[in-house]
Amino acid sequence: MTSSSAVDRRNLVRVSLSSGVVVTLLQTATAVLGLRRGRRDYADAAWGPGLAAVAVTSAVVGNGSRARRWTTAALVTAWAARLESVMLGRLRSSDEEDSRYTDFLEGDGTAKVVAKVFATQAVAQLLVSAPVQVSAASATRGRRRWLFPLGVAVAVGGAVVEAVADRQKSAFMEQPRDQRPDVLDTGLWGISRHPNYLGDSLVWDGVWIAGAASAPPLLTLPAPTAMSYFLMYATGAKRTEEHMEERDGYRDYQRRVPFFFPWPRRG
C-alpha cells in the first residue's frame, strides 16, 4: 500500500473482524454479569472500554501509519479510562438499577433485553469507531496530513470540556442538598445544559477529523453523526431531560440555557 493509495480493503476486513470479536466478547460478558445481578445498567460501564478495545485492536492489526494508529489508540484509551472511572463511581453509588433502564426495559424478557441493550450497544460501538478502524487500514495522504493534528486537538479539547463538566457536576452534587441550588447553572453548565455530552461529541468529531487525514472522510461521516445523535437524542441529553423536567427550577433552566451547543443566555 503506497502513500497515495486508498483504504487497504483486506487489512480493513481484518481490523473490522477483529474489532467485532473483541466488542462481542465484551458485551457478552457484561450482559451475563448484568443480568445475573439484575443491573442492566452495567451496559454503561462497557461503553468506554469497548471503544478503547477497538482502538487498540485497530492499532495492533492495522497496517497504516504506526504513529497515527497508536496515537489514536492512546487518545481513545485515555478518554475511555476517565469515563470509566465516572461510570463505575455512579454504578457503585447505588444498589438499584438506573431508572432509565428500568423504564425503558419494563416487561422485556432476557432475549429482548440483550437485543435492545447489549447487541445494540455493540453495533453502536462498531459504528462510532469506524473512523478508527478505517484509518488504521489506510495510508496517510500528503495533502490531508494536516487533518490529523487538527483532529487530535479537537478530541483533546472535547475531552477537557467533558472532564471539567463532570467535575463541576460532582462538586455540585457533593454539597448538602439543603445548601445547594435546585439546578446547576454555573460554569460550563451555564452555557449548555449538557456540556459533558457536548464534550463527548467533540471527542468523536476530533477522531473523525484525525482519521480523515488518511481515510476518505465521507466514508466515515456516519460515525460522528451517529454519536452526536446518540448523545443528543437517543440515550443522552433528551432522555436525561425527561427525568429532570419536573424538578424545581429545571423548566426555568431550560428557558435560560441552550440545550446542547453554547449560545448567549436568554436571561
C-alpha positions as CSV (number, residue, x, y, z in Angstrom):
1,M,0.0,0.0,0.0
2,T,1.6,3.3,-1.1
3,S,1.2,6.7,0.5
4,S,-1.3,7.7,-2.2
5,S,-3.4,4.6,-2.1
6,A,-6.9,4.3,-0.8
7,V,-8.1,2.0,2.0
8,D,-6.3,-1.4,2.2
9,R,-9.5,-3.4,1.9
10,R,-8.0,-6.7,3.0
11,N,-6.5,-5.1,6.1
12,L,-9.7,-3.3,6.8
13,V,-11.6,-6.6,6.8
14,R,-9.1,-8.0,9.3
15,V,-9.3,-4.9,11.5
16,S,-13.1,-4.9,11.4
17,L,-13.5,-8.6,12.1
18,S,-11.0,-8.4,15.0
19,S,-12.8,-5.4,16.4
20,G,-16.2,-7.2,16.1
21,V,-14.9,-10.2,18.0
22,V,-13.5,-8.0,20.8
23,V,-16.7,-6.0,21.1
24,T,-18.9,-9.1,21.1
25,L,-16.9,-10.8,23.8
26,L,-17.0,-7.6,26.0
27,Q,-20.8,-7.1,25.5
28,T,-21.5,-10.8,26.2
29,A,-19.5,-10.8,29.4
30,T,-21.2,-7.5,30.5
31,A,-24.7,-8.9,29.6
32,V,-24.1,-12.1,31.6
33,L,-22.9,-10.2,34.7
34,G,-25.6,-7.5,34.5
35,L,-28.4,-10.0,34.0
36,R,-27.2,-12.1,36.9
37,R,-27.2,-9.2,39.2
38,G,-30.3,-7.5,37.9
39,R,-28.3,-4.5,36.8
40,R,-28.9,-4.0,33.1
41,D,-27.3,-0.5,33.5
42,Y,-23.9,-2.3,33.7
43,A,-24.0,-1.6,30.0
44,D,-22.9,1.9,30.7
45,A,-19.7,0.6,32.1
46,A,-18.9,-1.3,28.8
47,W,-19.2,1.7,26.5
48,G,-15.8,3.3,27.0
49,P,-13.8,0.1,27.3
50,G,-15.4,-1.2,24.2
51,L,-14.3,1.8,22.1
52,A,-10.9,1.7,23.7
53,A,-10.6,-2.0,22.8
54,V,-11.5,-1.3,19.2
55,A,-8.9,1.4,19.0
56,V,-6.1,-0.8,20.5
57,T,-7.2,-3.7,18.3
58,S,-7.1,-1.5,15.2
59,A,-3.6,-0.3,16.2
60,V,-2.4,-3.9,16.5
61,V,-4.0,-5.3,13.4
62,G,-3.9,-2.2,11.1
63,N,-1.1,-1.6,8.7
64,G,-1.4,2.2,8.3
65,S,0.9,4.7,9.9
66,R,2.2,3.3,13.1
67,A,2.4,6.7,14.8
68,R,-1.1,7.6,13.8
69,R,-2.6,4.2,14.8
70,W,-1.0,4.3,18.3
71,T,-1.7,8.0,18.9
72,T,-5.3,7.4,18.2
73,A,-5.4,4.3,20.4
74,A,-3.7,6.3,23.3
75,L,-6.2,9.1,22.9
76,V,-9.3,6.9,22.9
77,T,-8.0,4.8,25.8
78,A,-7.3,7.9,27.9
79,W,-10.7,9.2,27.2
80,A,-12.3,5.8,28.0
81,A,-10.3,5.4,31.3
82,R,-11.6,8.7,32.6
83,L,-15.2,8.0,31.5
84,E,-15.0,4.5,33.1
85,S,-14.0,6.0,36.4
86,V,-17.1,8.2,36.3
87,M,-19.4,5.3,35.3
88,L,-18.1,2.9,37.9
89,G,-18.4,5.5,40.6
90,R,-22.0,6.1,39.5
91,L,-22.9,2.4,39.5
92,R,-21.2,1.7,42.8
93,S,-23.1,4.6,44.5
94,S,-26.4,2.8,44.2
95,D,-27.7,-0.7,44.7
96,E,-30.6,-0.1,42.4
97,E,-30.6,-0.1,38.6
98,D,-30.7,3.3,36.8
99,S,-34.4,4.2,36.4
100,R,-33.7,5.0,32.7
101,Y,-33.1,1.3,32.1
102,T,-35.9,0.1,34.3
103,D,-38.4,2.3,32.4
104,F,-37.0,1.5,29.0
105,L,-37.0,-2.3,29.6
106,E,-40.2,-2.7,31.6
107,G,-41.7,-6.1,30.9
108,D,-39.0,-7.2,28.5
109,G,-37.6,-10.8,28.7
110,T,-33.9,-11.7,28.6
111,A,-33.7,-12.0,24.8
112,K,-35.3,-8.7,24.2
113,V,-33.0,-7.0,26.8
114,V,-29.9,-8.4,25.2
115,A,-31.1,-7.2,21.8
116,K,-32.2,-3.7,22.9
117,V,-29.2,-3.0,25.2
118,F,-26.1,-5.1,24.7
119,A,-26.4,-6.0,21.0
120,T,-27.5,-2.5,20.1
121,Q,-24.5,-1.1,22.0
122,A,-22.1,-3.5,20.3
123,V,-23.4,-2.2,16.9
124,A,-23.1,1.4,18.1
125,Q,-19.6,0.9,19.2
126,L,-18.5,-0.6,15.9
127,L,-20.3,2.3,14.0
128,V,-18.9,5.1,16.2
129,S,-15.3,3.6,15.9
130,A,-15.5,3.3,12.1
131,P,-13.1,6.2,11.6
132,V,-10.5,4.5,13.9
133,Q,-10.8,1.2,12.0
134,V,-10.7,2.7,8.5
135,S,-7.9,5.0,9.4
136,A,-5.8,2.1,10.8
137,A,-6.0,0.3,7.4
138,S,-5.3,3.4,5.3
139,A,-2.1,5.3,4.2
140,T,-1.7,8.9,5.0
141,R,-2.5,11.2,2.1
142,G,0.0,14.1,1.8
143,R,-2.5,16.9,1.1
144,R,-4.7,15.9,4.1
145,R,-1.9,15.2,6.5
146,W,-2.7,18.4,8.5
147,L,-6.1,17.0,9.5
148,F,-4.5,14.5,11.9
149,P,-3.1,17.1,14.4
150,L,-6.2,19.2,14.0
151,G,-8.4,16.2,14.8
152,V,-6.3,15.3,17.8
153,A,-6.5,18.9,19.1
154,V,-10.4,18.9,18.7
155,A,-10.6,15.5,20.5
156,V,-8.4,16.6,23.4
157,G,-10.4,19.8,23.7
158,G,-13.6,17.8,23.8
159,A,-12.1,15.5,26.5
160,V,-11.2,18.5,28.6
161,V,-14.7,20.0,28.3
162,E,-16.2,16.7,29.3
163,A,-13.9,16.2,32.2
164,V,-14.4,19.8,33.5
165,A,-18.2,19.5,33.2
166,D,-18.2,16.2,35.1
167,R,-16.0,17.7,37.8
168,Q,-18.3,20.7,38.1
169,K,-21.3,18.4,38.4
170,S,-19.6,16.2,41.1
171,A,-18.7,19.3,43.1
172,F,-22.3,20.4,42.9
173,M,-23.7,17.0,44.0
174,E,-21.3,16.9,46.9
175,Q,-22.9,20.0,48.5
176,P,-25.6,19.2,51.1
177,R,-28.9,19.1,49.4
178,D,-30.4,21.9,51.6
179,Q,-27.5,24.2,50.8
180,R,-27.2,23.9,47.0
181,P,-29.3,25.5,44.3
182,D,-32.1,23.5,42.7
183,V,-30.2,23.4,39.4
184,L,-26.5,23.6,38.5
185,D,-26.3,26.6,36.1
186,T,-22.8,27.9,36.6
187,G,-19.5,27.2,34.8
188,L,-20.0,25.1,31.7
189,W,-23.5,24.3,32.8
190,G,-24.4,27.9,32.4
191,I,-23.7,27.9,28.7
192,S,-25.0,24.4,27.8
193,R,-27.5,22.2,29.7
194,H,-25.3,19.1,28.7
195,P,-21.7,20.2,28.4
196,N,-20.5,16.7,29.4
197,Y,-22.3,15.2,26.4
198,L,-21.1,18.1,24.2
199,G,-17.5,17.4,25.1
200,D,-18.0,13.7,24.4
201,S,-19.4,14.6,21.0
202,L,-16.4,16.8,20.3
203,V,-14.0,13.9,21.1
204,W,-15.5,11.8,18.4
205,D,-15.7,14.6,15.9
206,G,-12.0,15.0,16.5
207,V,-11.4,11.3,16.0
208,W,-13.2,11.6,12.7
209,I,-11.2,14.6,11.6
210,A,-8.0,12.9,12.5
211,G,-9.0,9.8,10.6
212,A,-9.8,12.0,7.5
213,A,-6.0,12.6,7.2
214,S,-5.9,9.1,5.6
215,A,-9.4,7.6,5.2
216,P,-12.0,9.1,2.8
217,P,-13.9,11.5,5.1
218,L,-17.3,10.8,3.6
219,L,-16.9,7.1,4.1
220,T,-16.8,7.5,7.9
221,L,-19.1,10.6,8.3
222,P,-22.0,8.4,9.6
223,A,-19.8,7.7,12.7
224,P,-19.7,11.2,14.3
225,T,-23.2,11.9,13.0
226,A,-24.5,8.8,14.9
227,M,-22.5,9.6,18.0
228,S,-24.0,13.1,18.1
229,Y,-27.5,11.7,17.6
230,F,-26.9,9.1,20.5
231,L,-25.7,11.8,22.8
232,M,-28.3,14.4,22.0
233,Y,-31.5,12.4,21.4
234,A,-31.3,8.6,21.8
235,T,-29.5,7.8,25.1
236,G,-28.1,11.0,26.3
237,A,-29.4,14.6,26.7
238,K,-33.1,14.2,25.8
239,R,-33.6,11.1,27.9
240,T,-31.9,12.9,30.9
241,E,-34.2,15.9,30.5
242,E,-37.3,13.7,30.5
243,H,-36.3,12.7,34.1
244,M,-35.3,16.2,35.1
245,E,-38.2,18.4,33.8
246,E,-40.4,18.1,36.9
247,R,-37.6,19.1,39.3
248,D,-37.9,22.5,40.9
249,G,-36.3,25.2,38.7
250,Y,-35.5,22.9,35.8
251,R,-38.0,24.3,33.3
252,D,-36.7,27.8,34.0
253,Y,-33.2,26.5,33.4
254,Q,-34.4,25.1,30.1
255,R,-35.7,28.5,29.2
256,R,-32.4,30.3,30.1
257,V,-29.7,28.0,28.9
258,P,-29.2,26.4,25.5
259,F,-29.9,22.7,25.1
260,F,-26.6,21.5,23.7
261,F,-24.5,24.0,21.8
262,P,-23.4,27.1,23.7
263,W,-25.3,30.2,22.9
264,P,-25.9,33.5,24.8
265,R,-28.2,33.0,27.8
266,R,-31.7,34.2,27.5
267,G,-32.0,35.7,31.0
